[in-house]
Amino acid sequence: MEKRDAKVSFSRAGNGIGAKLPMSVPLLKKFGITQDEREVEIIYNEEEQTILIRKKK
């Protein structure tokens, strides 16, 4: 298992606020995420307060 610390970036987007979470390119390569195949699923477990990110099949 690999652990990395990151900070969420917030910015104005139209009438609201947008957020981005930076991920390193080597980590994205391990996921198999490329510029052409970049769709992911984000699953939030409210009980455990965890977020699971996986490549969409």
C-alpha positions, -999 to 999 in steps of 0.1 A, spaced: 0 0 0 12 35 -8 4 66 12 7 102 0 -4 134 16 -21 160 -5 -41 192 -1 -74 199 -19 -73 230 -40 -105 252 -41 -112 278 -68 -141 299 -80 -160 283 -108 -189 303 -122 -213 310 -94 -199 283 -71 -166 268 -59 -147 239 -76 -123 215 -59 -94 195 -73 -73 168 -56 -38 165 -71 -25 130 -80 10 123 -93 15 109 -128 33 78 -116 3 69 -94 -21 76 -123 0 53 -145 -3 25 -119 -41 30 -121 -39 27 -159 -52 63 -163 -41 82 -193 -51 113 -211 -73 92 -235 -87 69 -207 -93 91 -178 -128 81 -165 -128 70 -128 -154 60 -103 -153 78 -69 -171 59 -41 -177 76 -7 -183 53 23 -201 75 48 -198 51 77 -160 48 74 -155 82 59 -133 68 32 -131 76 -5 -123 48 -31 -111 58 -65 -109 32 -92 -106 33 -130 -140 30 -147 -142 -2 -168 
